[in-house]
Amino acid sequence: MAEQILDWWRDGVVDGYTIQPPTLPHDLRTFVREVIPLLRAAAALSAGYPESTVRQRFALPEPLPVG
């Protein structure tokens, strides 16, 4: 599964992922344990973001003060 996702990512077909594991929580745990590390190792998935808000992540301006 990881190889297929990586192929799509390398080909520019995808830039994100939505997963729907058939059985929870078992399949989700398996995906996290087995697939996520491979995606991170290939730099196809970030381990996190240094920004603390979506506004900061997308470099959006701070809202104007009210009043």
Biopython code that builds the backbone (N, CA, C, O; Angstrom):
import numpy as np
from Bio.PDB.StructureBuilder import StructureBuilder

atoms = [
    (1, "MET", "N", (0.816, -1.181, 0.000)),
    (1, "MET", "CA", (0.000, 0.000, 0.000)),
    (1, "MET", "C", (0.870, 1.259, 0.000)),
    (1, "MET", "O", (0.593, 2.206, -0.736)),
    (2, "ALA", "N", (1.907, 1.271, 0.814)),
    (2, "ALA", "CA", (2.780, 2.445, 0.878)),
    (2, "ALA", "C", (3.424, 2.715, -0.475)),
    (2, "ALA", "O", (3.534, 3.870, -0.886)),
    (3, "GLU", "N", (3.847, 1.672, -1.166)),
    (3, "GLU", "CA", (4.486, 1.858, -2.474)),
    (3, "GLU", "C", (3.527, 2.497, -3.467)),
    (3, "GLU", "O", (3.928, 3.369, -4.238)),
    (4, "GLN", "N", (2.265, 2.076, -3.459)),
    (4, "GLN", "CA", (1.281, 2.659, -4.382)),
    (4, "GLN", "C", (1.060, 4.133, -4.061)),
    (4, "GLN", "O", (1.014, 4.966, -4.966)),
    (5, "ILE", "N", (0.923, 4.455, -2.783)),
    (5, "ILE", "CA", (0.747, 5.850, -2.370)),
    (5, "ILE", "C", (1.972, 6.667, -2.777)),
    (5, "ILE", "O", (1.835, 7.779, -3.285)),
    (6, "LEU", "N", (3.165, 6.121, -2.555)),
    (6, "LEU", "CA", (4.391, 6.830, -2.927)),
    (6, "LEU", "C", (4.500, 7.019, -4.439)),
    (6, "LEU", "O", (4.947, 8.070, -4.896)),
    (7, "ASP", "N", (4.100, 6.025, -5.213)),
    (7, "ASP", "CA", (4.116, 6.172, -6.674)),
    (7, "ASP", "C", (3.215, 7.319, -7.107)),
    (7, "ASP", "O", (3.611, 8.144, -7.931)),
    (8, "TRP", "N", (2.005, 7.378, -6.558)),
    (8, "TRP", "CA", (1.081, 8.470, -6.892)),
    (8, "TRP", "C", (1.674, 9.817, -6.494)),
    (8, "TRP", "O", (1.584, 10.788, -7.245)),
    (9, "TRP", "N", (2.283, 9.872, -5.305)),
    (9, "TRP", "CA", (2.864, 11.121, -4.807)),
    (9, "TRP", "C", (4.031, 11.561, -5.693)),
    (9, "TRP", "O", (4.124, 12.732, -6.062)),
    (10, "ARG", "N", (4.914, 10.631, -6.033)),
    (10, "ARG", "CA", (6.069, 10.958, -6.886)),
    (10, "ARG", "C", (5.634, 11.416, -8.277)),
    (10, "ARG", "O", (6.277, 12.271, -8.886)),
    (11, "ASP", "N", (4.536, 10.838, -8.776)),
    (11, "ASP", "CA", (4.024, 11.212, -10.098)),
    (11, "ASP", "C", (3.220, 12.507, -10.073)),
    (11, "ASP", "O", (2.782, 12.986, -11.119)),
    (12, "GLY", "N", (3.023, 13.074, -8.885)),
    (12, "GLY", "CA", (2.265, 14.313, -8.761)),
    (12, "GLY", "C", (0.763, 14.126, -8.849)),
    (12, "GLY", "O", (0.027, 15.093, -9.044)),
    (13, "VAL", "N", (0.304, 12.901, -8.709)),
    (13, "VAL", "CA", (-1.128, 12.605, -8.799)),
    (13, "VAL", "C", (-1.856, 13.016, -7.524)),
    (13, "VAL", "O", (-3.022, 13.409, -7.572)),
    (14, "VAL", "N", (-1.177, 12.926, -6.393)),
    (14, "VAL", "CA", (-1.786, 13.284, -5.108)),
    (14, "VAL", "C", (-0.867, 14.229, -4.345)),
    (14, "VAL", "O", (0.350, 14.228, -4.533)),
    (15, "ASP", "N", (-1.477, 15.034, -3.480)),
    (15, "ASP", "CA", (-0.683, 15.856, -2.572)),
    (15, "ASP", "C", (-1.204, 15.727, -1.145)),
    (15, "ASP", "O", (-0.787, 16.457, -0.245)),
    (16, "GLY", "N", (-2.121, 14.786, -0.959)),
    (16, "GLY", "CA", (-2.660, 14.514, 0.367)),
    (16, "GLY", "C", (-3.341, 13.158, 0.356)),
    (16, "GLY", "O", (-3.465, 12.516, -0.687)),
    (17, "TYR", "N", (-3.774, 12.738, 1.521)),
    (17, "TYR", "CA", (-4.351, 11.401, 1.652)),
    (17, "TYR", "C", (-5.577, 11.450, 2.542)),
    (17, "TYR", "O", (-5.612, 12.189, 3.526)),
    (18, "THR", "N", (-6.574, 10.669, 2.198)),
    (18, "THR", "CA", (-7.720, 10.416, 3.057)),
    (18, "THR", "C", (-7.838, 8.907, 3.155)),
    (18, "THR", "O", (-7.945, 8.217, 2.141)),
    (19, "ILE", "N", (-7.820, 8.404, 4.366)),
    (19, "ILE", "CA", (-7.923, 6.951, 4.519)),
    (19, "ILE", "C", (-9.251, 6.603, 5.174)),
    (19, "ILE", "O", (-9.779, 7.365, 5.984)),
    (20, "GLN", "N", (-9.774, 5.455, 4.816)),
    (20, "GLN", "CA", (-10.999, 4.930, 5.407)),
    (20, "GLN", "C", (-10.772, 3.455, 5.710)),
    (20, "GLN", "O", (-11.139, 2.590, 4.915)),
    (21, "PRO", "N", (-10.166, 3.167, 6.861)),
    (21, "PRO", "CA", (-9.894, 1.770, 7.189)),
    (21, "PRO", "C", (-11.190, 0.974, 7.339)),
    (21, "PRO", "O", (-12.141, 1.448, 7.961)),
    (22, "PRO", "N", (-11.232, -0.230, 6.773)),
    (22, "PRO", "CA", (-12.451, -1.044, 6.833)),
    (22, "PRO", "C", (-12.897, -1.384, 8.252)),
    (22, "PRO", "O", (-14.092, -1.373, 8.549)),
    (23, "THR", "N", (-11.950, -1.682, 9.117)),
    (23, "THR", "CA", (-12.324, -1.999, 10.498)),
    (23, "THR", "C", (-11.511, -1.137, 11.453)),
    (23, "THR", "O", (-10.288, -1.031, 11.358)),
    (24, "LEU", "N", (-12.233, -0.537, 12.360)),
    (24, "LEU", "CA", (-11.593, 0.293, 13.389)),
    (24, "LEU", "C", (-11.643, -0.442, 14.704)),
    (24, "LEU", "O", (-12.612, -1.163, 14.942)),
    (25, "PRO", "N", (-10.689, -0.310, 15.551)),
    (25, "PRO", "CA", (-9.457, 0.456, 15.367)),
    (25, "PRO", "C", (-8.322, -0.362, 14.754)),
    (25, "PRO", "O", (-7.248, 0.180, 14.494)),
    (26, "HIS", "N", (-8.537, -1.639, 14.521)),
    (26, "HIS", "CA", (-7.451, -2.524, 14.077)),
    (26, "HIS", "C", (-6.752, -2.031, 12.815)),
    (26, "HIS", "O", (-5.531, -1.876, 12.815)),
    (27, "ASP", "N", (-7.497, -1.782, 11.741)),
    (27, "ASP", "CA", (-6.864, -1.397, 10.477)),
    (27, "ASP", "C", (-6.197, -0.029, 10.565)),
    (27, "ASP", "O", (-5.179, 0.208, 9.914)),
    (28, "LEU", "N", (-6.756, 0.860, 11.357)),
    (28, "LEU", "CA", (-6.123, 2.162, 11.541)),
    (28, "LEU", "C", (-4.778, 2.002, 12.246)),
    (28, "LEU", "O", (-3.791, 2.618, 11.846)),
    (29, "ARG", "N", (-4.736, 1.189, 13.277)),
    (29, "ARG", "CA", (-3.468, 0.937, 13.981)),
    (29, "ARG", "C", (-2.433, 0.325, 13.036)),
    (29, "ARG", "O", (-1.263, 0.707, 13.051)),
    (30, "THR", "N", (-2.873, -0.619, 12.224)),
    (30, "THR", "CA", (-1.963, -1.257, 11.270)),
    (30, "THR", "C", (-1.422, -0.236, 10.276)),
    (30, "THR", "O", (-0.226, -0.226, 9.985)),
    (31, "PHE", "N", (-2.289, 0.615, 9.758)),
    (31, "PHE", "CA", (-1.870, 1.652, 8.815)),
    (31, "PHE", "C", (-0.850, 2.584, 9.459)),
    (31, "PHE", "O", (0.181, 2.890, 8.860)),
    (32, "VAL", "N", (-1.133, 3.030, 10.662)),
    (32, "VAL", "CA", (-0.227, 3.944, 11.368)),
    (32, "VAL", "C", (1.107, 3.264, 11.664)),
    (32, "VAL", "O", (2.163, 3.883, 11.528)),
    (33, "ARG", "N", (1.066, 2.026, 12.057)),
    (33, "ARG", "CA", (2.284, 1.297, 12.432)),
    (33, "ARG", "C", (3.130, 0.922, 11.208)),
    (33, "ARG", "O", (4.358, 0.962, 11.274)),
    (34, "GLU", "N", (2.487, 0.560, 10.100)),
    (34, "GLU", "CA", (3.229, 0.006, 8.968)),
    (34, "GLU", "C", (3.389, 0.943, 7.772)),
    (34, "GLU", "O", (4.408, 0.889, 7.084)),
    (35, "VAL", "N", (2.413, 1.789, 7.516)),
    (35, "VAL", "CA", (2.458, 2.630, 6.316)),
    (35, "VAL", "C", (3.019, 4.021, 6.605)),
    (35, "VAL", "O", (3.860, 4.518, 5.857)),
    (36, "ILE", "N", (2.565, 4.641, 7.669)),
    (36, "ILE", "CA", (3.001, 6.005, 7.997)),
    (36, "ILE", "C", (4.525, 6.116, 8.079)),
    (36, "ILE", "O", (5.079, 7.055, 7.507)),
    (37, "PRO", "N", (5.231, 5.210, 8.758)),
    (37, "PRO", "CA", (6.695, 5.339, 8.804)),
    (37, "PRO", "C", (7.348, 5.303, 7.416)),
    (37, "PRO", "O", (8.340, 5.994, 7.181)),
    (38, "LEU", "N", (6.806, 4.513, 6.512)),
    (38, "LEU", "CA", (7.360, 4.445, 5.156)),
    (38, "LEU", "C", (7.125, 5.746, 4.398)),
    (38, "LEU", "O", (8.001, 6.201, 3.662)),
    (39, "LEU", "N", (5.948, 6.347, 4.572)),
    (39, "LEU", "CA", (5.660, 7.626, 3.921)),
    (39, "LEU", "C", (6.553, 8.727, 4.481)),
    (39, "LEU", "O", (7.045, 9.572, 3.733)),
    (40, "ARG", "N", (6.759, 8.718, 5.788)),
    (40, "ARG", "CA", (7.643, 9.725, 6.407)),
    (40, "ARG", "C", (9.086, 9.534, 5.960)),
    (40, "ARG", "O", (9.781, 10.512, 5.687)),
    (41, "ALA", "N", (9.540, 8.299, 5.883)),
    (41, "ALA", "CA", (10.918, 8.023, 5.456)),
    (41, "ALA", "C", (11.165, 8.504, 4.031)),
    (41, "ALA", "O", (12.282, 8.892, 3.689)),
    (42, "ALA", "N", (10.126, 8.479, 3.199)),
    (42, "ALA", "CA", (10.247, 8.930, 1.812)),
    (42, "ALA", "C", (9.968, 10.427, 1.673)),
    (42, "ALA", "O", (9.952, 10.954, 0.560)),
    (43, "ALA", "N", (9.750, 11.113, 2.799)),
    (43, "ALA", "CA", (9.435, 12.553, 2.822)),
    (43, "ALA", "C", (8.121, 12.862, 2.116)),
    (43, "ALA", "O", (7.923, 13.978, 1.635)),
    (44, "ALA", "N", (7.226, 11.887, 2.050)),
    (44, "ALA", "CA", (5.915, 12.098, 1.449)),
    (44, "ALA", "C", (4.880, 12.501, 2.487)),
    (44, "ALA", "O", (3.744, 12.828, 2.143)),
    (45, "LEU", "N", (5.266, 12.477, 3.745)),
    (45, "LEU", "CA", (4.356, 12.825, 4.828)),
    (45, "LEU", "C", (5.162, 13.495, 5.923)),
    (45, "LEU", "O", (6.176, 12.967, 6.381)),
    (46, "SER", "N", (4.702, 14.651, 6.332)),
    (46, "SER", "CA", (5.397, 15.396, 7.383)),
    (46, "SER", "C", (5.152, 14.754, 8.740)),
    (46, "SER", "O", (4.098, 14.169, 8.987)),
    (47, "ALA", "N", (6.133, 14.874, 9.605)),
    (47, "ALA", "CA", (5.980, 14.384, 10.982)),
    (47, "ALA", "C", (5.257, 15.412, 11.841)),
    (47, "ALA", "O", (4.924, 15.136, 12.994)),
    (48, "GLY", "N", (5.018, 16.574, 11.297)),
    (48, "GLY", "CA", (4.335, 17.639, 12.024)),
    (48, "GLY", "C", (4.658, 18.975, 11.393)),
    (48, "GLY", "O", (5.415, 19.054, 10.425)),
    (49, "TYR", "N", (4.089, 20.008, 11.940)),
    (49, "TYR", "CA", (4.298, 21.345, 11.424)),
    (49, "TYR", "C", (4.741, 22.250, 12.561)),
    (49, "TYR", "O", (4.176, 22.186, 13.653)),
    (50, "PRO", "N", (5.749, 23.098, 12.325)),
    (50, "PRO", "CA", (6.238, 23.962, 13.401)),
    (50, "PRO", "C", (5.252, 25.068, 13.773)),
    (50, "PRO", "O", (5.292, 25.582, 14.891)),
    (51, "GLU", "N", (4.374, 25.435, 12.851)),
    (51, "GLU", "CA", (3.410, 26.488, 13.129)),
    (51, "GLU", "C", (2.344, 25.973, 14.084)),
    (51, "GLU", "O", (2.001, 24.791, 14.066)),
    (52, "SER", "N", (1.828, 26.857, 14.909)),
    (52, "SER", "CA", (0.829, 26.415, 15.882)),
    (52, "SER", "C", (-0.599, 26.625, 15.404)),
    (52, "SER", "O", (-1.528, 26.079, 15.999)),
    (53, "THR", "N", (-0.799, 27.409, 14.334)),
    (53, "THR", "CA", (-2.149, 27.632, 13.826)),
    (53, "THR", "C", (-2.159, 27.495, 12.305)),
    (53, "THR", "O", (-1.116, 27.585, 11.658)),
    (54, "VAL", "N", (-3.332, 27.279, 11.751)),
    (54, "VAL", "CA", (-3.478, 27.216, 10.296)),
    (54, "VAL", "C", (-3.115, 28.572, 9.698)),
    (54, "VAL", "O", (-2.480, 28.639, 8.646)),
    (55, "ARG", "N", (-3.518, 29.651, 10.367)),
    (55, "ARG", "CA", (-3.196, 31.005, 9.901)),
    (55, "ARG", "C", (-1.676, 31.166, 9.739)),
    (55, "ARG", "O", (-1.214, 31.707, 8.734)),
    (56, "GLN", "N", (-0.915, 30.706, 10.708)),
    (56, "GLN", "CA", (0.545, 30.792, 10.623)),
    (56, "GLN", "C", (1.091, 29.871, 9.535)),
    (56, "GLN", "O", (2.012, 30.241, 8.807)),
    (57, "ARG", "N", (0.529, 28.692, 9.427)),
    (57, "ARG", "CA", (1.020, 27.727, 8.434)),
    (57, "ARG", "C", (0.917, 28.276, 7.021)),
    (57, "ARG", "O", (1.809, 28.059, 6.201)),
    (58, "PHE", "N", (-0.178, 28.993, 6.731)),
    (58, "PHE", "CA", (-0.380, 29.536, 5.392)),
    (58, "PHE", "C", (0.031, 31.000, 5.286)),
    (58, "PHE", "O", (-0.275, 31.666, 4.297)),
    (59, "ALA", "N", (0.727, 31.499, 6.310)),
    (59, "ALA", "CA", (1.240, 32.876, 6.339)),
    (59, "ALA", "C", (0.147, 33.902, 6.079)),
    (59, "ALA", "O", (0.351, 34.871, 5.348)),
    (60, "LEU", "N", (-1.015, 33.679, 6.683)),
    (60, "LEU", "CA", (-2.122, 34.624, 6.549)),
    (60, "LEU", "C", (-1.945, 35.750, 7.556)),
    (60, "LEU", "O", (-1.381, 35.540, 8.630)),
    (61, "PRO", "N", (-2.425, 36.947, 7.217)),
    (61, "PRO", "CA", (-2.278, 38.059, 8.156)),
    (61, "PRO", "C", (-3.129, 37.841, 9.404)),
    (61, "PRO", "O", (-4.146, 37.149, 9.371)),
    (62, "GLU", "N", (-2.691, 38.441, 10.489)),
    (62, "GLU", "CA", (-3.465, 38.376, 11.727)),
    (62, "GLU", "C", (-4.740, 39.188, 11.546)),
    (62, "GLU", "O", (-4.734, 40.186, 10.826)),
    (63, "PRO", "N", (-5.833, 38.780, 12.185)),
    (63, "PRO", "CA", (-7.077, 39.539, 12.037)),
    (63, "PRO", "C", (-6.939, 40.920, 12.682)),
    (63, "PRO", "O", (-6.182, 41.110, 13.634)),
    (64, "LEU", "N", (-7.686, 41.867, 12.140)),
    (64, "LEU", "CA", (-7.694, 43.217, 12.704)),
    (64, "LEU", "C", (-8.439, 43.213, 14.027)),
    (64, "LEU", "O", (-9.392, 42.452, 14.197)),
    (65, "PRO", "N", (-8.018, 44.053, 14.966)),
    (65, "PRO", "CA", (-8.730, 44.116, 16.247)),
    (65, "PRO", "C", (-10.154, 44.623, 16.050)),
    (65, "PRO", "O", (-10.412, 45.467, 15.192)),
    (66, "VAL", "N", (-11.051, 44.108, 16.835)),
    (66, "VAL", "CA", (-12.454, 44.520, 16.766)),
    (66, "VAL", "C", (-12.649, 45.714, 17.688)),
    (66, "VAL", "O", (-12.134, 45.736, 18.806)),
    (67, "GLY", "N", (-13.398, 46.708, 17.212)),
    (67, "GLY", "CA", (-13.781, 47.818, 18.080)),
    (67, "GLY", "C", (-13.002, 48.992, 17.867)),
    (67, "GLY", "O", (-13.218, 50.005, 18.531)),
]
sb = StructureBuilder()
sb.init_structure("model")
sb.init_model(0)
sb.init_chain("A")
sb.init_seg("    ")
for serial, (resi, resn, name, xyz) in enumerate(atoms, 1):
    if name == "N":
        sb.init_residue(resn, " ", resi, " ")
    sb.init_atom(name, np.array(xyz, "f"), 0.0, 1.0, " ", f" {name:<3s}", serial, name[0])
structure = sb.get_structure()
